[in-house]
Amino acid sequence: MKMIPDADIVWDKREQSRIEAQIKKQQELKLIGSMKKVPGHTLFSFNYKTGEIKPADVIRECAMGFDGLPVYKERIVVEKDCYYEQALNVKNFVKRLKRKSHENT
């Protein structure tokens, strides 16, 4: 007599792999916008729910170019409920935030 594996176990594994594939599709990266880096400025993030101002987290990636030289690309770690802007220092960043808030009202 042959033993047939439990059909529920096989189905659960297939279903689990489908769910994992759907979750991975939902977490795809989208381009929100791009900004030209201003020399001497720092990229700050402002969380408008907590009111926290801090320098933004930047990931620097290196790839090999067609000419054999390294090509550097920077990406920002985007956090939820944050606004990003470049400024010389925190005081200047607060000025820009105030100006931006007056323009929107």
N, CA, C and O atoms as a GROMACS GRO file, in nm:
protein
  420
    1MET      N    1   0.084  -0.116   0.000
    1MET     CA    2   0.000   0.000   0.000
    1MET      C    3   0.090   0.124   0.000
    1MET      O    4   0.178   0.136   0.084
    2LYS      N    5   0.068   0.217  -0.093
    2LYS     CA    6   0.147   0.339  -0.103
    2LYS      C    7   0.090   0.446  -0.009
    2LYS      O    8  -0.030   0.460   0.010
    3MET      N    9   0.184   0.519   0.047
    3MET     CA   10   0.142   0.629   0.134
    3MET      C   11   0.137   0.756   0.050
    3MET      O   12   0.235   0.793  -0.016
    4ILE      N   13   0.026   0.821   0.052
    4ILE     CA   14   0.010   0.948  -0.020
    4ILE      C   15   0.036   1.060   0.080
    4ILE      O   16  -0.023   1.062   0.188
    5PRO      N   17   0.124   1.151   0.045
    5PRO     CA   18   0.150   1.260   0.138
    5PRO      C   19   0.021   1.339   0.163
    5PRO      O   20  -0.066   1.349   0.078
    6ASP      N   21   0.015   1.393   0.280
    6ASP     CA   22  -0.104   1.469   0.318
    6ASP      C   23  -0.120   1.588   0.222
    6ASP      O   24  -0.030   1.670   0.209
    7ALA      N   25  -0.233   1.595   0.157
    7ALA     CA   26  -0.258   1.699   0.057
    7ALA      C   27  -0.259   1.838   0.119
    7ALA      O   28  -0.223   1.935   0.053
    8ASP      N   29  -0.301   1.849   0.245
    8ASP     CA   30  -0.308   1.979   0.311
    8ASP      C   31  -0.167   2.037   0.331
    8ASP      O   32  -0.148   2.158   0.317
    9ILE      N   33  -0.071   1.955   0.363
    9ILE     CA   34   0.065   2.002   0.384
    9ILE      C   35   0.123   2.056   0.253
    9ILE      O   36   0.184   2.162   0.252
   10VAL      N   37   0.103   1.984   0.144
   10VAL     CA   38   0.153   2.029   0.014
   10VAL      C   39   0.085   2.158  -0.026
   10VAL      O   40   0.150   2.251  -0.076
   11TRP      N   41  -0.045   2.166  -0.004
   11TRP     CA   42  -0.120   2.287  -0.042
   11TRP      C   43  -0.074   2.407   0.041
   11TRP      O   44  -0.061   2.517  -0.012
   12ASP      N   45  -0.050   2.386   0.169
   12ASP     CA   46  -0.006   2.494   0.255
   12ASP      C   47   0.128   2.550   0.208
   12ASP      O   48   0.148   2.672   0.210
   13LYS      N   49   0.219   2.464   0.167
   13LYS     CA   50   0.349   2.511   0.120
   13LYS      C   51   0.334   2.593  -0.008
   13LYS      O   52   0.400   2.696  -0.024
   14ARG      N   53   0.248   2.548  -0.098
   14ARG     CA   54   0.225   2.623  -0.223
   14ARG      C   55   0.160   2.757  -0.192
   14ARG      O   56   0.199   2.860  -0.248
   15GLU      N   57   0.062   2.755  -0.106
   15GLU     CA   58  -0.009   2.879  -0.070
   15GLU      C   59   0.086   2.976  -0.002
   15GLU      O   60   0.081   3.097  -0.027
   16GLN      N   61   0.173   2.925   0.082
   16GLN     CA   62   0.268   3.010   0.152
   16GLN      C   63   0.364   3.076   0.054
   16GLN      O   64   0.396   3.193   0.070
   17SER      N   65   0.410   3.003  -0.047
   17SER     CA   66   0.500   3.061  -0.145
   17SER      C   67   0.428   3.167  -0.228
   17SER      O   68   0.489   3.266  -0.268
   18ARG      N   69   0.300   3.147  -0.254
   18ARG     CA   70   0.223   3.248  -0.328
   18ARG      C   71   0.208   3.375  -0.245
   18ARG      O   72   0.218   3.486  -0.298
   19ILE      N   73   0.183   3.359  -0.117
   19ILE     CA   74   0.168   3.476  -0.030
   19ILE      C   75   0.300   3.551  -0.021
   19ILE      O   76   0.300   3.674  -0.026
   20GLU      N   77   0.411   3.481  -0.007
   20GLU     CA   78   0.542   3.546  -0.001
   20GLU      C   79   0.571   3.620  -0.130
   20GLU      O   80   0.627   3.730  -0.126
   21ALA      N   81   0.534   3.563  -0.244
   21ALA     CA   82   0.556   3.630  -0.372
   21ALA      C   83   0.473   3.757  -0.382
   21ALA      O   84   0.521   3.858  -0.434
   22GLN      N   85   0.350   3.755  -0.333
   22GLN     CA   86   0.265   3.873  -0.338
   22GLN      C   87   0.318   3.982  -0.246
   22GLN      O   88   0.313   4.100  -0.280
   23ILE      N   89   0.369   3.944  -0.130
   23ILE     CA   90   0.425   4.042  -0.038
   23ILE      C   91   0.548   4.107  -0.099
   23ILE      O   92   0.566   4.228  -0.086
   24LYS      N   93   0.633   4.031  -0.164
   24LYS     CA   94   0.752   4.086  -0.228
   24LYS      C   95   0.713   4.183  -0.339
   24LYS      O   96   0.780   4.285  -0.357
   25LYS      N   97   0.607   4.154  -0.414
   25LYS     CA   98   0.562   4.244  -0.519
   25LYS      C   99   0.513   4.376  -0.460
   25LYS      O  100   0.532   4.481  -0.522
   26GLN      N  101   0.450   4.373  -0.345
   26GLN     CA  102   0.397   4.494  -0.284
   26GLN      C  103   0.507   4.585  -0.231
   26GLN      O  104   0.484   4.705  -0.217
   27GLN      N  105   0.625   4.533  -0.202
   27GLN     CA  106   0.734   4.610  -0.145
   27GLN      C  107   0.830   4.663  -0.250
   27GLN      O  108   0.945   4.693  -0.218
   28GLU      N  109   0.786   4.676  -0.373
   28GLU     CA  110   0.874   4.725  -0.478
   28GLU      C  111   0.907   4.872  -0.455
   28GLU      O  112   0.827   4.946  -0.397
   29LEU      N  113   1.022   4.913  -0.500
   29LEU     CA  114   1.065   5.051  -0.486
   29LEU      C  115   1.003   5.137  -0.595
   29LEU      O  116   0.994   5.095  -0.710
   30LYS      N  117   0.960   5.256  -0.558
   30LYS     CA  118   0.906   5.350  -0.654
   30LYS      C  119   0.986   5.478  -0.646
   30LYS      O  120   1.029   5.518  -0.537
   31LEU      N  121   1.007   5.542  -0.759
   31LEU     CA  122   1.078   5.669  -0.762
   31LEU      C  123   0.980   5.779  -0.722
   31LEU      O  124   0.882   5.804  -0.792
   32ILE      N  125   1.007   5.842  -0.611
   32ILE     CA  126   0.920   5.949  -0.562
   32ILE      C  127   0.962   6.081  -0.625
   32ILE      O  128   0.877   6.162  -0.662
   33GLY      N  129   1.089   6.102  -0.637
   33GLY     CA  130   1.140   6.225  -0.696
   33GLY      C  131   1.291   6.224  -0.692
   33GLY      O  132   1.353   6.137  -0.630
   34SER      N  133   1.350   6.320  -0.758
   34SER     CA  134   1.494   6.330  -0.755
   34SER      C  135   1.532   6.475  -0.728
   34SER      O  136   1.454   6.568  -0.754
   35MET      N  137   1.652   6.492  -0.678
   35MET     CA  138   1.696   6.623  -0.636
   35MET      C  139   1.845   6.634  -0.668
   35MET      O  140   1.921   6.540  -0.642
   36LYS      N  141   1.886   6.744  -0.723
   36LYS     CA  142   2.028   6.764  -0.751
   36LYS      C  143   2.098   6.805  -0.623
   36LYS      O  144   2.052   6.893  -0.550
   37LYS      N  145   2.210   6.741  -0.596
   37LYS     CA  146   2.284   6.769  -0.474
   37LYS      C  147   2.355   6.903  -0.484
   37LYS      O  148   2.426   6.929  -0.581
   38VAL      N  149   2.334   6.988  -0.384
   38VAL     CA  150   2.399   7.119  -0.380
   38VAL      C  151   2.526   7.104  -0.297
   38VAL      O  152   2.519   7.060  -0.182
   39PRO      N  153   2.642   7.141  -0.351
   39PRO     CA  154   2.767   7.126  -0.276
   39PRO      C  155   2.765   7.209  -0.147
   39PRO      O  156   2.729   7.327  -0.148
   40GLY      N  157   2.803   7.147  -0.037
   40GLY     CA  158   2.808   7.215   0.092
   40GLY      C  159   2.680   7.208   0.171
   40GLY      O  160   2.678   7.245   0.289
   41HIS      N  161   2.571   7.161   0.111
   41HIS     CA  162   2.444   7.151   0.183
   41HIS      C  163   2.425   7.010   0.238
   41HIS      O  164   2.484   6.914   0.189
   42THR      N  165   2.341   7.000   0.339
   42THR     CA  166   2.306   6.873   0.401
   42THR      C  167   2.160   6.845   0.376
   42THR      O  168   2.077   6.937   0.378
   43LEU      N  169   2.127   6.720   0.353
   43LEU     CA  170   1.988   6.682   0.333
   43LEU      C  171   1.926   6.651   0.470
   43LEU      O  172   1.972   6.562   0.541
   44PHE      N  173   1.822   6.727   0.505
   44PHE     CA  174   1.755   6.710   0.633
   44PHE      C  175   1.618   6.649   0.610
   44PHE      O  176   1.557   6.667   0.505
   45SER      N  177   1.569   6.578   0.712
   45SER     CA  178   1.434   6.524   0.708
   45SER      C  179   1.356   6.582   0.825
   45SER      O  180   1.408   6.597   0.935
   46PHE      N  181   1.229   6.613   0.800
   46PHE     CA  182   1.140   6.666   0.902
   46PHE      C  183   1.020   6.574   0.911
   46PHE      O  184   0.943   6.561   0.816
   47ASN      N  185   1.002   6.510   1.027
   47ASN     CA  186   0.886   6.424   1.050
   47ASN      C  187   0.776   6.514   1.103
   47ASN      O  188   0.786   6.565   1.214
   48TYR      N  189   0.671   6.535   1.023
   48TYR     CA  190   0.568   6.630   1.061
   48TYR      C  191   0.470   6.574   1.163
   48TYR      O  192   0.383   6.648   1.209
   49LYS      N  193   0.479   6.448   1.199
   49LYS     CA  194   0.394   6.392   1.306
   49LYS      C  195   0.463   6.408   1.442
   49LYS      O  196   0.397   6.438   1.541
   50THR      N  197   0.594   6.388   1.447
   50THR     CA  198   0.667   6.400   1.574
   50THR      C  199   0.737   6.534   1.587
   50THR      O  200   0.772   6.574   1.698
   51GLY      N  201   0.759   6.606   1.476
   51GLY     CA  202   0.827   6.734   1.480
   51GLY      C  203   0.978   6.721   1.488
   51GLY      O  204   1.046   6.818   1.524
   52GLU      N  205   1.032   6.606   1.456
   52GLU     CA  206   1.176   6.580   1.467
   52GLU      C  207   1.248   6.622   1.340
   52GLU      O  208   1.203   6.592   1.229
   53ILE      N  209   1.358   6.693   1.356
   53ILE     CA  210   1.445   6.732   1.245
   53ILE      C  211   1.578   6.661   1.263
   53ILE      O  212   1.638   6.666   1.371
   54LYS      N  213   1.624   6.593   1.157
   54LYS     CA  214   1.752   6.523   1.165
   54LYS      C  215   1.810   6.510   1.024
   54LYS      O  216   1.737   6.520   0.925
   55PRO      N  217   1.941   6.490   1.014
   55PRO     CA  218   2.000   6.464   0.883
   55PRO      C  219   1.945   6.334   0.826
   55PRO      O  220   1.930   6.236   0.898
   56ALA      N  221   1.917   6.333   0.697
   56ALA     CA  222   1.859   6.215   0.633
   56ALA      C  223   1.964   6.105   0.617
   56ALA      O  224   2.082   6.132   0.601
   57ASP      N  225   1.918   5.981   0.623
   57ASP     CA  226   2.006   5.867   0.602
   57ASP      C  227   2.026   5.847   0.452
   57ASP      O  228   1.929   5.836   0.377
   58VAL      N  229   2.152   5.843   0.411
   58VAL     CA  230   2.186   5.830   0.269
   58VAL      C  231   2.268   5.703   0.250
   58VAL      O  232   2.363   5.677   0.324
   59ILE      N  233   2.231   5.624   0.148
   59ILE     CA  234   2.305   5.504   0.113
   59ILE      C  235   2.384   5.535  -0.014
   59ILE      O  236   2.326   5.579  -0.114
   60ARG      N  237   2.514   5.513  -0.010
   60ARG     CA  238   2.599   5.539  -0.127
   60ARG      C  239   2.634   5.405  -0.190
   60ARG      O  240   2.696   5.320  -0.127
   61GLU      N  241   2.595   5.388  -0.316
   61GLU     CA  242   2.620   5.264  -0.388
   61GLU      C  243   2.726   5.289  -0.495
   61GLU      O  244   2.733   5.397  -0.554
   62CYS      N  245   2.807   5.189  -0.517
   62CYS     CA  246   2.913   5.197  -0.616
   62CYS      C  247   2.891   5.088  -0.721
   62CYS      O  248   2.861   4.973  -0.688
   63ALA      N  249   2.905   5.126  -0.847
   63ALA     CA  250   2.892   5.030  -0.956
   63ALA      C  251   3.006   5.056  -1.054
   63ALA      O  252   3.069   5.162  -1.053
   64MET      N  253   3.032   4.958  -1.138
   64MET     CA  254   3.138   4.971  -1.238
   64MET      C  255   3.078   5.032  -1.365
   64MET      O  256   2.978   4.982  -1.417
   65GLY      N  257   3.140   5.139  -1.414
   65GLY     CA  258   3.094   5.203  -1.536
   65GLY      C  259   3.145   5.131  -1.659
   65GLY      O  260   3.224   5.038  -1.649
   66PHE      N  261   3.099   5.175  -1.776
   66PHE     CA  262   3.141   5.115  -1.902
   66PHE      C  263   3.290   5.136  -1.929
   66PHE      O  264   3.354   5.055  -1.995
   67ASP      N  265   3.344   5.246  -1.878
   67ASP     CA  266   3.485   5.275  -1.899
   67ASP      C  267   3.575   5.212  -1.793
   67ASP      O  268   3.696   5.233  -1.794
   68GLY      N  269   3.517   5.135  -1.701
   68GLY     CA  270   3.595   5.067  -1.599
   68GLY      C  271   3.614   5.146  -1.472
   68GLY      O  272   3.673   5.096  -1.376
   69LEU      N  273   3.567   5.270  -1.468
   69LEU     CA  274   3.579   5.353  -1.349
   69LEU      C  275   3.455   5.336  -1.261
   69LEU      O  276   3.347   5.306  -1.312
   70PRO      N  277   3.470   5.355  -1.131
   70PRO     CA  278   3.353   5.341  -1.043
   70PRO      C  279   3.254   5.456  -1.061
   70PRO      O  280   3.293   5.571  -1.080
   71VAL      N  281   3.126   5.422  -1.055
   71VAL     CA  282   3.019   5.521  -1.064
   71VAL      C  283   2.944   5.516  -0.931
   71VAL      O  284   2.897   5.410  -0.889
   72TYR      N  285   2.933   5.631  -0.865
   72TYR     CA  286   2.868   5.638  -0.736
   72TYR      C  287   2.726   5.692  -0.752
   72TYR      O  288   2.702   5.785  -0.828
   73LYS      N  289   2.633   5.631  -0.678
   73LYS     CA  290   2.495   5.674  -0.681
   73LYS      C  291   2.445   5.676  -0.537
   73LYS      O  292   2.470   5.583  -0.461
   74GLU      N  293   2.376   5.782  -0.500
   74GLU     CA  294   2.327   5.794  -0.363
   74GLU      C  295   2.176   5.780  -0.360
   74GLU      O  296   2.105   5.832  -0.446
   75ARG      N  297   2.129   5.708  -0.259
   75ARG     CA  298   1.985   5.688  -0.239
   75ARG      C  299   1.950   5.730  -0.097
   75ARG      O  300   2.030   5.714  -0.005
   76ILE      N  301   1.831   5.783  -0.081
   76ILE     CA  302   1.784   5.826   0.050
   76ILE      C  303   1.696   5.716   0.108
   76ILE      O  304   1.614   5.657   0.037
   77VAL      N  305   1.714   5.690   0.235
   77VAL     CA  306   1.625   5.597   0.304
   77VAL      C  307   1.500   5.677   0.340
   77VAL      O  308   1.502   5.759   0.432
   78VAL      N  309   1.391   5.654   0.267
   78VAL     CA  310   1.269   5.732   0.283
   78VAL      C  311   1.190   5.677   0.401
   78VAL      O  312   1.159   5.558   0.406
   79GLU      N  313   1.157   5.764   0.494
   79GLU     CA  314   1.079   5.728   0.610
   79GLU      C  315   0.937   5.780   0.593
   79GLU      O  316   0.913   5.876   0.520
   80LYS      N  317   0.845   5.716   0.662
   80LYS     CA  318   0.704   5.755   0.653
   80LYS      C  319   0.682   5.889   0.721
   80LYS      O  320   0.743   5.917   0.824
   81ASP      N  321   0.596   5.972   0.665
   81ASP     CA  322   0.556   6.102   0.720
   81ASP      C  323   0.673   6.199   0.733
   81ASP      O  324   0.679   6.275   0.830
   82CYS      N  325   0.765   6.198   0.639
   82CYS     CA  326   0.880   6.288   0.643
   82CYS      C  327   0.885   6.377   0.519
   82CYS      O  328   0.841   6.338   0.411
   83TYR      N  329   0.939   6.497   0.538
   83TYR     CA  330   0.962   6.593   0.431
   83TYR      C  331   1.113   6.614   0.422
   83TYR      O  332   1.179   6.631   0.524
   84TYR      N  333   1.166   6.614   0.301
   84TYR     CA  334   1.311   6.623   0.280
   84TYR      C  335   1.345   6.751   0.206
   84TYR      O  336   1.277   6.790   0.111
   85GLU      N  337   1.453   6.816   0.250
   85GLU     CA  338   1.499   6.940   0.188
   85GLU      C  339   1.648   6.957   0.217
   85GLU      O  340   1.696   6.912   0.321
   86GLN      N  341   1.720   7.020   0.125
   86GLN     CA  342   1.862   7.048   0.145
   86GLN      C  343   1.876   7.188   0.205
   86GLN      O  344   1.807   7.281   0.165
   87ALA      N  345   1.966   7.200   0.299
   87ALA     CA  346   1.993   7.329   0.361
   87ALA      C  347   2.136   7.332   0.413
   87ALA      O  348   2.200   7.228   0.430
   88LEU      N  349   2.184   7.452   0.438
   88LEU     CA  350   2.320   7.470   0.487
   88LEU      C  351   2.335   7.419   0.630
   88LEU      O  352   2.435   7.356   0.664
   89ASN      N  353   2.236   7.447   0.713
   89ASN     CA  354   2.236   7.402   0.853
   89ASN      C  355   2.092   7.390   0.901
   89ASN      O  356   1.998   7.416   0.825
   90VAL      N  357   2.074   7.352   1.027
   90VAL     CA  358   1.939   7.330   1.081
   90VAL      C  359   1.860   7.460   1.086
   90VAL      O  360   1.740   7.461   1.056
   91LYS      N  361   1.926   7.569   1.123
   91LYS     CA  362   1.858   7.699   1.131
   91LYS      C  363   1.801   7.739   0.995
   91LYS      O  364   1.688   7.788   0.986
   92ASN      N  365   1.879   7.719   0.891
   92ASN     CA  366   1.834   7.749   0.755
   92ASN      C  367   1.722   7.656   0.714
   92ASN      O  368   1.630   7.698   0.644
   93PHE      N  369   1.727   7.530   0.756
   93PHE     CA  370   1.623   7.434   0.724
   93PHE      C  371   1.490   7.474   0.786
   93PHE      O  372   1.385   7.461   0.724
   94VAL      N  373   1.495   7.523   0.911
   94VAL     CA  374   1.372   7.568   0.978
   94VAL      C  375   1.312   7.686   0.903
   94VAL      O  376   1.190   7.695   0.889
   95LYS      N  377   1.397   7.779   0.855
   95LYS     CA  378   1.348   7.892   0.775
   95LYS      C  379   1.276   7.843   0.650
   95LYS      O  380   1.169   7.893   0.616
   96ARG      N  381   1.334   7.745   0.583
   96ARG     CA  382   1.273   7.691   0.461
   96ARG      C  383   1.140   7.622   0.491
   96ARG      O  384   1.046   7.632   0.413
   97LEU      N  385   1.133   7.553   0.605
   97LEU     CA  386   1.007   7.489   0.645
   97LEU      C  387   0.898   7.593   0.668
   97LEU      O  388   0.784   7.576   0.625
   98LYS      N  389   0.934   7.702   0.739
   98LYS     CA  390   0.837   7.808   0.765
   98LYS      C  391   0.789   7.871   0.635
   98LYS      O  392   0.670   7.897   0.618
   99ARG      N  393   0.883   7.896   0.544
   99ARG     CA  394   0.847   7.955   0.415
   99ARG      C  395   0.756   7.862   0.336
   99ARG      O  396   0.660   7.907   0.272
  100LYS      N  397   0.786   7.734   0.341
  100LYS     CA  398   0.706   7.635   0.268
  100LYS      C  399   0.566   7.624   0.327
  100LYS      O  400   0.469   7.608   0.253
  101SER      N  401   0.555   7.632   0.461
  101SER     CA  402   0.423   7.622   0.523
  101SER      C  403   0.336   7.744   0.493
  101SER      O  404   0.214   7.732   0.480
  102HIS      N  405   0.399   7.863   0.482
  102HIS     CA  406   0.324   7.983   0.448
  102HIS      C  407   0.276   7.981   0.303
  102HIS      O  408   0.170   8.035   0.272
  103GLU      N  409   0.353   7.918   0.215
  103GLU     CA  410   0.313   7.908   0.074
  103GLU      C  411   0.192   7.816   0.057
  103GLU      O  412   0.107   7.840  -0.028
  104ASN      N  413   0.186   7.710   0.139
  104ASN     CA  414   0.077   7.611   0.126
  104ASN      C  415  -0.053   7.661   0.188
  104ASN      O  416  -0.160   7.609   0.153
  105THR      N  417  -0.048   7.759   0.278
  105THR     CA  418  -0.173   7.806   0.340
  105THR      C  419  -0.233   7.920   0.266
  105THR      O  420  -0.339   7.971   0.305
   0.00000   0.00000   0.00000
